[in-house]
Amino acid sequence: MEKAWFMLQAIGRHTWTSIGNLAIRDVTGNRVELLDSMKSIWLAETATCFYLVFSEWDKVDLDEFVLNTEAHPLRRTGYLWVGAVRKRGYIPVSDGEV
């Protein structure tokens, strides 16, 4: 989590404005060239990943959901049926099973 915090601080230090975050033309160079735009990927993926890193661990139940590559939670197949049956005591709960 410490590395994520340093990354977020660096992004803020180089790209923050009062209305959003600027894009960087090339992150591999020594000179930072800012673009007058904010890419949608910033909110759709990067900010979402930072939110998940810094949120409480129970924010998304990873037994019930899996995160896709854009950090969107998708309900695991069969979870509702298996979970409902378990709550009624029909299926014993064992570690690593869903």
C-alpha positions as CSV (number, residue, x, y, z in Angstrom):
1,M,0.0,0.0,0.0
2,E,3.0,2.3,0.6
3,K,4.0,2.0,-3.1
4,A,0.5,2.9,-4.2
5,W,0.6,6.0,-1.9
6,F,3.9,7.1,-3.5
7,M,2.4,6.6,-7.0
8,L,-0.7,8.6,-6.1
9,Q,1.4,11.4,-4.7
10,A,3.6,11.5,-7.8
11,I,0.6,11.6,-10.1
12,G,-0.9,14.4,-8.1
13,R,2.3,16.4,-7.9
14,H,2.8,16.3,-11.7
15,T,-0.8,16.4,-13.1
16,W,-3.2,17.9,-10.6
17,T,-5.3,21.0,-11.5
18,S,-8.3,22.5,-9.8
19,I,-10.6,20.8,-12.4
20,G,-9.0,17.4,-13.0
21,N,-5.7,15.7,-13.8
22,L,-3.7,16.5,-17.0
23,A,-2.4,13.8,-19.2
24,I,1.4,13.3,-19.6
25,R,2.6,12.9,-23.2
26,D,5.4,10.4,-22.5
27,V,6.1,9.0,-19.0
28,T,9.4,7.4,-20.1
29,G,11.3,10.6,-20.7
30,N,13.1,12.8,-18.2
31,R,11.0,15.9,-19.1
32,V,7.3,15.9,-18.2
33,E,5.2,17.3,-21.0
34,L,1.6,17.8,-20.0
35,L,-1.3,17.7,-22.3
36,D,-4.4,19.9,-21.9
37,S,-6.7,16.9,-21.5
38,M,-7.7,14.2,-19.0
39,K,-7.9,10.7,-20.4
40,S,-11.0,8.7,-19.5
41,I,-8.7,5.8,-18.4
42,W,-7.7,8.0,-15.5
43,L,-11.2,7.8,-13.9
44,A,-12.2,4.4,-15.4
45,E,-9.2,2.4,-14.3
46,T,-6.5,4.3,-12.4
47,A,-8.6,6.2,-9.9
48,T,-10.8,3.1,-9.4
49,C,-7.7,1.0,-8.6
50,F,-6.5,3.6,-6.1
51,Y,-10.0,3.7,-4.5
52,L,-9.9,-0.1,-4.0
53,V,-6.3,0.0,-2.6
54,F,-7.1,2.6,0.0
55,S,-10.7,1.6,0.9
56,E,-11.6,-0.7,3.7
57,W,-10.9,-4.4,2.9
58,D,-14.6,-5.4,3.2
59,K,-15.7,-2.8,0.5
60,V,-15.9,-5.6,-2.1
61,D,-16.5,-9.2,-1.0
62,L,-14.0,-11.1,-3.1
63,D,-15.7,-14.4,-2.2
64,E,-18.8,-13.0,-4.1
65,F,-17.1,-10.8,-6.7
66,V,-14.1,-10.9,-9.1
67,L,-12.6,-7.7,-10.4
68,N,-12.0,-7.4,-14.2
69,T,-9.0,-5.7,-15.7
70,E,-10.7,-2.3,-15.3
71,A,-11.4,-3.0,-11.5
72,H,-15.2,-3.4,-12.1
73,P,-16.7,-6.0,-9.7
74,L,-18.5,-8.8,-11.4
75,R,-20.6,-11.3,-9.4
76,R,-19.1,-14.8,-9.5
77,T,-21.1,-17.4,-11.4
78,G,-23.3,-19.5,-9.2
79,Y,-22.5,-17.5,-6.1
80,L,-26.1,-16.5,-5.4
81,W,-27.4,-20.0,-5.6
82,V,-24.6,-21.6,-3.6
83,G,-24.6,-18.8,-1.0
84,A,-28.4,-19.0,-0.5
85,V,-28.3,-22.8,-0.1
86,R,-25.4,-22.5,2.4
87,K,-27.3,-19.9,4.5
88,R,-30.1,-22.5,4.8
89,G,-27.5,-25.0,6.0
90,Y,-27.8,-27.5,3.1
91,I,-24.1,-27.3,2.0
92,P,-21.3,-27.3,4.5
93,V,-18.8,-24.5,4.2
94,S,-15.2,-25.5,3.6
95,D,-12.1,-23.4,3.0
96,G,-11.4,-22.5,-0.7
97,E,-14.8,-23.7,-1.9
98,V,-17.4,-21.7,-3.8
